[in-house]
Amino acid sequence: MRQLQLAVAGAGIIGRRHIELIQQNPRCKLAAIIDPGPAASEIAHRVEVPLYPSLAALFAAVRPDGVVLATPNQLHVDQAVACIAAGTAALIEKPVAHTLDEGERLRVAADGASVPLLVGHHRAHSPILAKAREIIGEGRIGRIVGVMGSATFFKPDDYFEAAQWRREPGGGPILINMIHEIGNLRSLCGEIVAVQAFASNAARGFAVEDTVSVNLRFENGALGTFLLSDTAACARSWEQTSRENTSYASYGDEDCYVIAGDMGSLSVPTMRLKTYARKEDRSWWKPFDTTVAHVERTDPLERQLEHFCDVIEGRAQPLVTVRDGLQNLRVVEAIAESARTGSIVDTRMNAAR
């Protein structure tokens, strides 16, 4: 079987991880690195692939089967449009764009082309989320009533000392971390149509928020609450509960989402189920049937690469489309707007803003 030829644009931390995964996967081969920075030369020499300063230079020399765009956010749209023009599939790291207007420009370009684009919300490829979606889709917890979520963790002082912009508006957990959670919640509970948020900087005293509480309204009538904080010494975050990234300490007794339906509830990622056997037995006086759904945990980034190969070969449609990535960004920006103004913000794609 012919190996797919993949190039990686951006040789930073996430770009190097993509390079490693491509080299480990027998279905594909690293064809090139695109990065004008001086450090990229050493990396390209070490992995023995050509180095190009730009996508234009790459496409003038060769047309790989796919390109991974692991570049700064403000480059994503222009580079994805260049891939469309070259007829080359692209995996675009999240966020899909640095502004909604730019994301909309890419959506229009993507909708008018036959070139597949996959947005790199890698958690969407988590087997934990896949199992949770299966359980919810089977109706085992009934109709979703609400969700309680959290992303609470403590970023150390050197995180902020290494990059002063993280102390300023735009450098806080709303725009950096919340987009992951929105992708997960939309995947599990459906479209989010409105948000309301409160933000505080009382813990650190920086110009940017450190703690946020969010109310969510879903299209299906369900409601949600979410607590986000990068200064909370608490393990109820995806990184500290999913056990998918071994760089983080993890705690098998903690959950970051509880999804409640009218027949039971599912806690994620422990996958603890509490359900009633029959509708007639539903009562807070009666005990639940309790089980734990089994999940084989694997690296979502590895699964994402497999999926990208399937997309390139026409075996699958992108699990996370440009439209999905844009909607995740729209909801996050709405949370920031609500926290700033105190208003309820409509997050539907065609809502007037």
SULNORVEN-V429842 format. One record per residue. RES is the residue in one letter. D_CENTER is the distance of its C-alpha to the mean C-alpha in Angstrom with 1 decimal. Layout:
res=RES d_center=D_CENTER
res=RES d_center=D_CENTER
This chain:
res=M d_center=31.2
res=R d_center=30.2
res=Q d_center=27.3
res=L d_center=24.7
res=Q d_center=25.0
res=L d_center=21.7
res=A d_center=21.6
res=V d_center=19.1
res=A d_center=19.2
res=G d_center=18.7
res=A d_center=20.1
res=G d_center=18.3
res=I d_center=16.6
res=I d_center=13.5
res=G d_center=16.0
res=R d_center=18.4
res=R d_center=16.1
res=H d_center=15.6
res=I d_center=19.4
res=E d_center=20.1
res=L d_center=18.1
res=I d_center=19.9
res=Q d_center=23.2
res=Q d_center=22.8
res=N d_center=22.1
res=P d_center=25.5
res=R d_center=24.1
res=C d_center=23.4
res=K d_center=25.0
res=L d_center=24.0
res=A d_center=26.1
res=A d_center=25.5
res=I d_center=23.7
res=I d_center=23.5
res=D d_center=23.8
res=P d_center=26.8
res=G d_center=26.5
res=P d_center=29.4
res=A d_center=27.3
res=A d_center=26.0
res=S d_center=29.5
res=E d_center=29.9
res=I d_center=26.7
res=A d_center=27.8
res=H d_center=31.2
res=R d_center=30.1
res=V d_center=28.1
res=E d_center=30.9
res=V d_center=29.1
res=P d_center=30.0
res=L d_center=28.4
res=Y d_center=28.2
res=P d_center=27.9
res=S d_center=26.1
res=L d_center=24.7
res=A d_center=28.0
res=A d_center=29.9
res=L d_center=27.9
res=F d_center=28.4
res=A d_center=32.1
res=A d_center=32.6
res=V d_center=30.4
res=R d_center=28.0
res=P d_center=25.5
res=D d_center=23.8
res=G d_center=20.3
res=V d_center=18.8
res=V d_center=15.6
res=L d_center=14.9
res=A d_center=13.9
res=T d_center=15.9
res=P d_center=16.0
res=N d_center=14.0
res=Q d_center=17.4
res=L d_center=18.2
res=H d_center=15.3
res=V d_center=17.2
res=D d_center=20.6
res=Q d_center=19.6
res=A d_center=17.9
res=V d_center=21.1
res=A d_center=23.2
res=C d_center=21.6
res=I d_center=22.4
res=A d_center=25.9
res=A d_center=26.3
res=G d_center=25.3
res=T d_center=22.7
res=A d_center=19.4
res=A d_center=16.3
res=L d_center=12.9
res=I d_center=11.4
res=E d_center=9.0
res=K d_center=6.7
res=P d_center=8.0
res=V d_center=10.1
res=A d_center=13.1
res=H d_center=14.7
res=T d_center=16.4
res=L d_center=16.5
res=D d_center=19.8
res=E d_center=18.6
res=G d_center=15.6
res=E d_center=18.3
res=R d_center=20.5
res=L d_center=18.1
res=R d_center=17.6
res=V d_center=21.4
res=A d_center=21.9
res=A d_center=19.5
res=D d_center=21.2
res=G d_center=24.5
res=A d_center=23.9
res=S d_center=23.9
res=V d_center=21.6
res=P d_center=18.4
res=L d_center=15.2
res=L d_center=11.8
res=V d_center=8.6
res=G d_center=6.8
res=H d_center=3.2
res=H d_center=5.5
res=R d_center=5.4
res=A d_center=6.6
res=H d_center=9.5
res=S d_center=10.4
res=P d_center=14.0
res=I d_center=13.9
res=L d_center=11.7
res=A d_center=13.9
res=K d_center=17.0
res=A d_center=16.1
res=R d_center=15.6
res=E d_center=18.9
res=I d_center=20.7
res=I d_center=19.8
res=G d_center=20.7
res=E d_center=24.0
res=G d_center=24.9
res=R d_center=25.6
res=I d_center=24.7
res=G d_center=26.1
res=R d_center=24.9
res=I d_center=22.0
res=V d_center=23.6
res=G d_center=21.0
res=V d_center=18.1
res=M d_center=18.3
res=G d_center=15.3
res=S d_center=15.0
res=A d_center=13.3
res=T d_center=16.6
res=F d_center=17.3
res=F d_center=19.8
res=K d_center=19.2
res=P d_center=22.6
res=D d_center=24.9
res=D d_center=24.6
res=Y d_center=21.0
res=F d_center=22.5
res=E d_center=25.7
res=A d_center=24.0
res=A d_center=22.5
res=Q d_center=24.5
res=W d_center=22.1
res=R d_center=19.9
res=R d_center=22.8
res=E d_center=22.9
res=P d_center=21.2
res=G d_center=17.8
res=G d_center=17.4
res=G d_center=16.5
res=P d_center=13.7
res=I d_center=13.2
res=L d_center=12.0
res=I d_center=10.7
res=N d_center=9.0
res=M d_center=8.9
res=I d_center=6.2
res=H d_center=3.8
res=E d_center=6.9
res=I d_center=7.6
res=G d_center=5.3
res=N d_center=7.1
res=L d_center=10.2
res=R d_center=10.6
res=S d_center=10.3
res=L d_center=12.9
res=C d_center=15.1
res=G d_center=15.1
res=E d_center=15.1
res=I d_center=15.3
res=V d_center=18.5
res=A d_center=19.4
res=V d_center=18.6
res=Q d_center=20.9
res=A d_center=20.3
res=F d_center=22.5
res=A d_center=21.8
res=S d_center=24.0
res=N d_center=24.8
res=A d_center=27.7
res=A d_center=26.6
res=R d_center=26.2
res=G d_center=28.1
res=F d_center=26.0
res=A d_center=25.7
res=V d_center=22.0
res=E d_center=20.7
res=D d_center=20.2
res=T d_center=19.9
res=V d_center=18.7
res=S d_center=19.5
res=V d_center=18.0
res=N d_center=19.6
res=L d_center=17.8
res=R d_center=19.7
res=F d_center=18.5
res=E d_center=20.3
res=N d_center=21.9
res=G d_center=23.6
res=A d_center=21.6
res=L d_center=20.9
res=G d_center=18.6
res=T d_center=18.7
res=F d_center=16.2
res=L d_center=17.4
res=L d_center=15.4
res=S d_center=17.4
res=D d_center=17.4
res=T d_center=21.1
res=A d_center=21.4
res=A d_center=22.9
res=C d_center=21.2
res=A d_center=19.2
res=R d_center=17.3
res=S d_center=13.7
res=W d_center=11.2
res=E d_center=12.3
res=Q d_center=15.9
res=T d_center=16.1
res=S d_center=14.1
res=R d_center=16.2
res=E d_center=13.7
res=N d_center=14.2
res=T d_center=17.9
res=S d_center=17.9
res=Y d_center=17.5
res=A d_center=20.3
res=S d_center=19.5
res=Y d_center=21.3
res=G d_center=21.8
res=D d_center=23.4
res=E d_center=20.5
res=D d_center=17.9
res=C d_center=15.1
res=Y d_center=15.3
res=V d_center=18.6
res=I d_center=18.8
res=A d_center=22.4
res=G d_center=24.2
res=D d_center=27.9
res=M d_center=28.7
res=G d_center=26.7
res=S d_center=23.5
res=L d_center=20.7
res=S d_center=19.4
res=V d_center=16.1
res=P d_center=15.8
res=T d_center=19.6
res=M d_center=19.9
res=R d_center=23.1
res=L d_center=24.6
res=K d_center=27.4
res=T d_center=29.0
res=Y d_center=32.3
res=A d_center=34.3
res=R d_center=35.9
res=K d_center=35.5
res=E d_center=39.0
res=D d_center=38.1
res=R d_center=35.4
res=S d_center=36.7
res=W d_center=35.7
res=W d_center=39.0
res=K d_center=38.0
res=P d_center=35.9
res=F d_center=32.7
res=D d_center=32.4
res=T d_center=29.9
res=T d_center=28.1
res=V d_center=25.2
res=A d_center=23.2
res=H d_center=23.0
res=V d_center=19.9
res=E d_center=20.2
res=R d_center=17.4
res=T d_center=16.3
res=D d_center=13.9
res=P d_center=10.6
res=L d_center=11.0
res=E d_center=14.5
res=R d_center=13.7
res=Q d_center=11.4
res=L d_center=14.5
res=E d_center=16.8
res=H d_center=15.1
res=F d_center=15.3
res=C d_center=18.9
res=D d_center=19.5
res=V d_center=18.2
res=I d_center=20.6
res=E d_center=23.4
res=G d_center=23.0
res=R d_center=22.5
res=A d_center=19.2
res=Q d_center=17.5
res=P d_center=13.9
res=L d_center=11.6
res=V d_center=9.1
res=T d_center=11.7
res=V d_center=12.4
res=R d_center=13.4
res=D d_center=10.1
res=G d_center=8.3
res=L d_center=11.4
res=Q d_center=11.5
res=N d_center=8.3
res=L d_center=10.1
res=R d_center=13.4
res=V d_center=12.7
res=V d_center=11.7
res=E d_center=14.8
res=A d_center=16.8
res=I d_center=16.2
res=A d_center=17.5
res=E d_center=20.3
res=S d_center=21.3
res=A d_center=21.4
res=R d_center=23.6
res=T d_center=25.9
res=G d_center=26.0
res=S d_center=25.6
res=I d_center=23.8
res=V d_center=21.5
res=D d_center=21.1
res=T d_center=17.6
res=R d_center=18.9
res=M d_center=18.5
res=N d_center=22.3
res=A d_center=23.0
res=A d_center=25.3
res=R d_center=23.9
